[in-house]
Amino acid sequence: MLALVAGVACREVTTLEQSNPGSLGAETVYTPQNAQLLVNGAIGDFECAFSRYVTGSGLLTDELSDAISNTTNFNYDRRTIVSNESYGTAGCGNNQQPPIYTTLSTARGSLDTALARLRGWTDAQMPIGVNRTKLIGQTAAYAGYSLVLLGEGMCSAAINVGPEMTPAQLFGEAKIRFDSAIVAATAASDATTLNLATLGRARTLLDLGDAANAEKDAQKIPAGFVVNMSTDAVNSRRQNFVFISINNNSWSTVDPSFRGLTINGVADPRVAVTNSGKAGTAAGTQVWTVDKYNSFTALMPIAKYAEAQLIIAEARVAANDLTGAAAAINAARATHPGLPTYSATGLTAADVKAQIIEERRRELFLEGHRLGDIRRLSIPLTPAAGTAYGPGGGTYGSQSCFPLPDVERINNPNISK
């Protein structure tokens, strides 16, 4: 079904008239009878993009390091990405350089298209057993997450051949999708989507600098809540891309700054990693794997309760409630049995804020948050720009976001060249 939808999309943007008697037109694919399939396909586009974003943003930041001797991979890891490289053009294949812009844009486009179709249909047109309002909620929620990742990861982006948009504008678009998802999920009594969208909106509000309202949303997320990317052992689009990149191909390795982390002298289970014993082809690299992503089907969280608690903790510090911040940190830690409790007694607001940054670094390790945190919280880049880059020569750059790719700037008439 995904191939059929992709074929339709290509046909719609092609300027040359073509004929294929075996193809399906938009009028055949985009029908109420296919509503569930369209939504499933669009969510699949997001999940494929998400897994690759987690890997690519981890490589650009300090979560992963390059392990393969390849110039473009060096650029990724060295923070010297060139705007015509495959991060901006590649699709959902097994790329050495994780695709970012096209995959997220495709997901956003597929989800917004499905959302528009659903809104244009009626409940009476739906197949038996299909709840149109529930589908609207699900589609809007994942569209929101596509836009959040574009805002957190890209220096700028565009939607539907529109003007160049800032991260703040992308977050504004994400909030619109999450608002719609919350209304629809509430009407459909879909608790999972309601929590997914509510936490997504909390994340978005935090990105927009509205910690107080972000906290209000985060407080609504129940203990135990999690939505994971669905996985499949055979279909590469649905495989855990961190596992593909590290374990299966030795393209990447866990960065040294995330190896051997402890808490009160004991190994921290949130960032458990293992030395594979394999050497990468990049000079001097050793492949370290991520324990929680130990197979093609390892679950990768899109949103979870601990994230909500750390949003609350951040908001409590902003309100100078350090006791409340510590309580939220401990609620997040409690999702990992055996972790010690944290006390803010005798500490300053700056101390607790620094601890929250460290808690987020560990709790959300390789879950797609680190790049956004570095930008939002002005976390210093490590190694610092100008430091010698051993594997590929040269020095580390200062990039903290993916530049708008040439493919968008050149082909979009609404963006200055």
VOGU-3710 file (C-alpha; in Angstrom, 3 decimals, decimal comma):
1> mlalvagvac> 0,000/0,000/0,000  2,838/2,425/0,826  4,296/1,925/-2,642  0,944/2,778/-4,204  0,636/5,975/-2,182  4,210/6,942/-3,048  3,462/6,328/-6,706  0,455/8,611/-6,541  2,489/11,326/-4,842  5,160/11,176/-7,543
11> revttleqsn> 2,518/11,364/-10,284  0,911/14,419/-8,701  4,137/16,460/-8,774  5,312/15,346/-12,213  4,983/17,864/-15,032  5,116/15,291/-17,847  1,984/13,335/-18,666  2,541/9,610/-18,246  0,423/6,522/-18,607  0,612/3,234/-16,754
21> pgslgaetvy> -2,419/0,956/-17,086  -1,321/-0,979/-14,000  -1,137/2,050/-11,694  -3,747/3,345/-9,279  -4,785/6,988/-9,388  -5,411/9,232/-6,409  -9,131/8,776/-6,877  -8,640/5,040/-6,294  -6,171/5,204/-3,408  -7,629/8,104/-1,421
31> tpqnaqllvn> -11,033/6,635/-0,667  -12,879/6,190/2,638  -12,535/2,425/2,299  -8,749/2,852/2,547  -8,829/5,195/5,546  -7,156/2,796/7,976  -4,515/1,787/5,431  -3,689/5,421/4,661  -3,251/6,231/8,338  -1,164/3,114/8,971
41> gaigdfecaf> 1,054/3,979/6,012  1,512/7,574/7,119  2,396/6,521/10,678  4,828/4,021/9,141  6,475/6,908/7,275  6,910/8,729/10,583  8,312/5,713/12,416  10,894/5,123/9,693  11,897/8,808/9,810  11,955/8,795/13,618
51> sryvtgsgll> 14,361/5,852/13,913  16,726/7,526/11,470  16,405/10,901/13,174  17,366/9,305/16,493  20,514/7,882/14,893  21,424/10,935/12,830  20,869/13,453/15,603  22,851/11,186/17,939  25,744/11,206/15,481  25,663/15,001/15,071
61> tdelsdaisn> 25,668/15,428/18,845  27,602/13,594/21,550  25,550/10,391/21,739  27,231/8,560/18,855  30,528/8,766/16,988  31,420/7,714/13,474  33,079/4,310/13,075  33,325/4,024/9,279  35,984/5,644/7,118  33,795/7,762/4,852
71> ttnfnydrrt> 34,025/11,496/4,178  30,306/12,186/4,531  30,145/10,226/7,789  33,097/12,246/9,048  31,204/15,439/8,214  28,218/14,222/10,229  30,311/13,389/13,291  32,637/16,384/12,912  29,682/18,808/12,693  30,786/20,022/9,257
81> ivsnesygta> 27,775/18,844/7,231  27,532/20,194/3,679  24,030/21,173/2,519  24,067/18,906/-0,556  24,719/15,707/1,389  22,367/12,766/1,805  20,926/13,848/5,178  18,751/16,140/3,053  17,933/13,896/0,103  17,996/10,209/1,091
91> gcgnnqqppi> 14,871/8,213/1,857  14,082/5,369/4,239  16,757/2,918/3,151  19,761/1,565/5,004  21,955/4,609/4,457  25,372/4,994/6,058  24,409/8,633/6,621  21,023/8,686/8,375  18,473/10,620/6,286  16,758/13,479/8,096
101> yttlstargs> 15,002/16,125/6,019  13,294/14,143/3,266  12,129/11,365/5,570  10,616/13,750/8,141  9,111/15,915/5,401  7,627/12,860/3,706  6,114/11,733/7,005  4,693/15,182/7,694  3,265/15,351/4,173  1,733/11,857/4,320
111> ldtalarlrg> 0,152/12,559/7,701  -1,210/15,977/6,742  -2,611/14,527/3,515  -4,328/11,699/5,375  -5,621/14,199/7,934  -7,140/16,390/5,231  -8,827/13,395/3,594  -10,253/12,188/6,901  -11,688/15,616/7,616  -13,275/15,675/4,173
121> wtdaqmpigv> -15,022/12,347/4,636  -17,941/11,555/6,911  -18,444/8,922/9,578  -21,057/7,263/7,386  -18,479/6,696/4,643  -16,131/4,749/6,906  -15,879/0,946/6,683  -17,528/-0,983/9,479  -15,491/-0,789/12,664  -13,362/2,203/11,602
131> nrtkligqta> -13,638/5,252/13,862  -12,894/8,351/11,762  -12,483/10,621/14,794  -9,959/8,245/16,331  -7,984/8,185/13,073  -7,994/11,978/12,970  -6,506/12,061/16,461  -3,801/9,535/15,635  -2,856/11,222/12,373  -2,718/14,710/13,869
141> ayagyslvll> -0,586/13,481/16,787  2,071/11,912/14,565  2,018/14,947/12,260  2,787/17,012/15,359  5,775/14,841/16,199  7,088/15,121/12,628  7,046/18,896/12,980  8,609/18,841/16,452  11,558/16,850/15,133  11,919/19,182/12,148
151> gegmcsaain> 11,944/22,118/14,556  14,417/20,551/16,989  16,713/19,135/14,337  16,678/21,507/11,380  18,109/25,017/11,283  15,079/25,833/9,127  12,580/23,960/6,970  9,663/24,411/4,610  6,194/22,905/4,354  4,413/22,224/1,065
161> vgpemtpaql> 6,819/24,335/-1,032  6,139/27,247/1,293  8,539/29,848/2,690  11,531/29,035/4,843  10,345/28,524/8,419  12,188/29,018/11,701  12,128/26,361/14,420  9,657/28,500/16,405  7,299/28,560/13,415  7,606/24,790/13,030
171> fgeakirfds> 6,810/24,354/16,719  3,764/26,561/16,204  2,588/24,244/13,424  3,229/21,245/15,668  1,089/22,732/18,411  -1,788/23,177/15,968  -1,607/19,449/15,130  -1,394/18,442/18,795  -4,348/20,672/19,714  -6,420/18,935/17,027
181> aivaataasd> -5,237/15,501/18,132  -6,223/16,174/21,731  -9,727/17,261/20,724  -10,244/14,224/18,487  -8,711/11,705/20,889  -10,883/13,031/23,705  -14,003/12,705/21,561  -12,999/9,161/20,544  -12,088/8,120/24,119  -8,655/7,138/22,787
191> attlnlatlg> -6,495/7,406/25,915  -3,248/6,356/24,232  -3,437/8,998/21,525  -4,640/11,581/24,036  -1,552/11,028/26,177  0,741/10,885/23,138  -0,559/14,225/21,861  -0,641/15,840/25,297  2,990/14,921/25,972  3,893/16,030/22,460
201> rartlldlgd> 2,301/19,402/23,145  4,165/19,632/26,467  7,435/19,039/24,607  6,458/21,656/22,038  5,553/24,231/24,669  8,895/23,645/26,366  10,573/24,251/23,009  8,589/27,495/22,745  9,767/28,616/26,191  6,414/28,118/27,928
211> aanaekdaqk> 7,471/25,911/30,838  4,374/26,657/32,929  1,895/25,356/30,356  4,246/22,539/29,383  4,071/21,410/33,006  0,265/21,482/32,986  0,233/19,053/30,083  3,018/16,882/31,496  1,120/16,521/34,796  -1,652/14,713/32,885
221> ipagfvvnms> 0,563/11,833/31,747  -0,060/8,701/33,841  2,666/6,500/35,300  3,580/3,668/32,983  2,650/5,526/29,806  4,798/4,827/26,748  4,327/4,782/22,981  7,047/2,928/21,102  7,929/2,801/17,447  6,538/-0,435/16,029
231> tdavnsrrqn> 9,230/-2,742/14,685  9,658/-5,645/12,295  12,631/-7,981/11,933  12,438/-8,213/8,127  11,184/-4,872/6,808  14,161/-2,490/7,013  11,856/0,528/7,191  10,591/-0,765/10,505  13,839/-2,011/11,992  15,600/-0,231/14,831
241> fvfisinnns> 18,054/1,968/12,911  20,455/2,374/15,830  20,903/-1,406/15,784  21,329/-1,336/11,999  23,936/1,412/12,218  25,974/0,024/15,115  25,480/-3,731/15,541  24,696/-4,741/11,996  27,036/-2,507/9,999  29,549/-0,894/12,395
251> wstvdpsfrg> 28,858/2,511/10,864  28,615/4,142/14,288  29,643/3,598/17,885  28,523/4,949/21,247  30,446/8,147/21,934  33,096/7,863/24,704  31,146/10,421/26,783  28,330/7,877/27,179  30,500/4,915/28,127  30,925/3,724/31,693
261> ltingvadpr> 28,485/6,176/33,266  27,659/5,463/36,900  25,308/6,754/39,538  26,562/6,662/43,128  29,411/4,477/41,933  27,148/1,873/40,304  26,652/1,398/36,551  23,694/3,464/35,355  21,214/1,122/33,607  19,745/3,985/31,586
271> vavtnsgkag> 22,935/4,269/29,554  24,185/0,680/29,596  26,565/0,013/26,701  28,879/-2,845/25,712  32,247/-3,030/24,009  31,652/-5,329/21,024  35,349/-6,012/20,605  35,137/-4,908/16,972  37,238/-2,152/15,485  35,617/0,338/13,121
281> taagtqvwtv> 37,204/1,211/9,787  37,642/4,824/10,908  41,069/5,269/12,468  41,209/4,479/16,167  37,525/3,600/16,599  36,089/0,794/18,690  32,459/-0,263/18,249  30,411/0,060/21,433  26,776/-1,058/21,279  23,630/0,133/23,076
291> dkynsftalm> 22,225/-2,506/25,423  18,604/-1,367/25,157  18,745/-1,581/21,354  20,082/-5,110/21,012  18,052/-6,353/18,041  16,293/-5,247/14,847  13,023/-5,255/16,800  14,214/-3,474/19,958  11,580/-0,979/21,078  12,368/2,715/20,635
301> piakyaeaql> 10,235/5,112/22,727  8,595/8,050/20,978  7,069/9,389/24,206  7,040/8,129/27,785  6,156/8,972/31,382  9,735/9,702/32,485  9,990/12,427/29,833  6,859/14,055/31,264  8,354/14,006/34,748  11,542/15,687/33,578
311> iiaearvaan> 9,456/18,405/31,921  7,752/18,910/35,279  11,136/19,028/36,999  12,339/21,722/34,629  9,209/23,780/35,183  9,511/23,416/38,961  13,048/24,813/38,868  11,803/27,748/36,804  9,228/28,341/39,555  11,982/28,024/42,224
321> dltgaaaain> 10,352/24,916/43,685  13,425/22,749/44,124  11,632/20,198/46,310  9,056/19,693/43,570  11,801/19,400/40,979  13,535/16,696/43,025  10,242/14,817/43,394  9,776/14,798/39,624  13,366/13,651/39,057  12,739/10,788/41,462
331> aarathpglp> 9,487/9,867/39,716  11,461/9,532/36,492  14,194/7,533/38,217  11,598/5,224/39,755  10,859/3,842/36,286  14,226/2,063/36,639  14,126/-0,109/39,779  17,200/0,256/41,926  18,186/3,798/41,003  18,882/5,883/44,117
341> tysatgltaa> 16,743/8,873/45,000  17,897/12,420/44,419  17,827/15,176/47,030  17,931/18,910/46,346  18,622/19,768/49,988  21,274/22,460/50,244  21,465/22,895/46,464  20,837/25,992/44,356  18,434/26,311/41,442  21,450/26,228/39,105
351> dvkaqiieer> 22,596/22,962/40,702  19,210/21,317/40,206  18,904/22,645/36,649  22,280/21,104/35,851  21,091/17,806/37,327  17,947/17,878/35,170  20,104/18,352/32,082  22,134/15,313/33,116  18,982/13,309/33,914  17,608/14,092/30,443
361> rrelfleghr> 20,938/13,120/28,857  20,743/9,703/30,470  17,009/8,984/30,614  16,422/10,023/27,007  19,634/8,536/25,611  19,193/7,841/21,888  15,479/8,637/21,947  15,681/11,759/19,776  15,916/14,519/22,410  19,608/15,376/22,753
371> lgdirrlsip> 19,928/17,693/19,733  16,853/19,660/20,747  18,154/19,909/24,317  21,549/21,182/23,180  19,861/23,948/21,211  17,122/24,805/23,713  19,331/24,749/26,806  22,491/26,154/25,163  24,508/23,097/26,192  28,153/23,490/25,084
381> ltpaagtayg> 29,164/21,334/22,152  31,643/18,583/22,976  34,299/18,312/21,765  34,401/22,098/21,361  34,521/23,632/17,887  38,110/23,868/16,715  39,220/20,674/18,487  41,228/18,336/16,267  39,109/15,565/14,716  41,165/12,374/14,825
391> pgggtygsqs> 39,300/9,876/12,603  39,037/12,021/9,478  41,315/14,996/10,007  40,398/18,640/10,270  38,628/20,102/13,294  35,179/19,876/14,861  32,696/22,437/13,536  30,062/24,468/15,335  26,894/23,057/13,735  24,081/22,374/16,193
401> cfplpdveri> 21,353/21,772/13,601  20,972/20,343/10,119  21,124/23,093/7,477  18,268/23,522/5,034  19,356/21,186/2,218  20,094/22,393/-1,290  17,308/20,229/-2,688  14,767/22,443/-0,880  16,496/25,774/-1,460  17,053/25,194/-5,182
411> nnpnisk> 13,635/23,707/-6,020  11,394/25,796/-3,752  10,420/29,050/-5,536  9,393/30,602/-2,199  12,891/30,376/-0,674  15,708/32,756/-1,584  18,595/31,075/-3,363
//
